[in-house]
């Protein structure tokens, strides 16, 4: 790996219930920024809003990375979006066409999900708050190994170079690149990140149905992503924490 921020504790269990759970526990015990947990089998991966999923052995990579950024909390909503940019970079670099990012936390190829992303905030007494960035990427999964009929993998999309270690290294290097840009303290530093995301966000222009916890669904056209990383639908802004699902409107 080239020189990146990921120089803390690197834990690579052959099998785990959840890399996010493992790393969040390490973070609460004081693990430094740059710590990473990666596994090629995950039995109870964590998704948004308490959802879970499994990653069969040797079919993909599950990785969680810890940062303790000196960045205002209001900008943290961009973290799952920049993780999506890092994954999309990797997918495109392996010759896969038709990839894009579904706001806020999935990478798709066509209409099929190839990667899911989860951000968790972790408080540690005496240390900066930590952000655990979890990424689950399907690499070599066969059709019968995928968690849903609407999923896919790099192998199924004809990607080049399916070596899982090479994928993991490239993914961490790409994540480091986007996190460094996000950490730039200049007021306009988010602008090129937003522009990159706008070019790749497949949600925009769609008629979508926003499902909210405890609220009526909101249906409208996904117009843009604002400066805080929120999805703007018919003039109303939605943060990822306020949304259960974003789906094409029937």
PyMOL commands that set and color helices and strands:
alter all, ss='L'
color gray80, all
select helices_A, chain A and resi 19-28+48-50+73-93+143-145+164-183+189-200+240-242
alter helices_A, ss='H'
color red, helices_A
select strands_A, chain A and resi 10-11+36-39+42-46+52-55+60-67+99-102+106-109+112-122+130-138+207-211+218-225+231-233+236-238+245-248
alter strands_A, ss='S'
color yellow, strands_A
deselect
rebuild
show_as cartoon
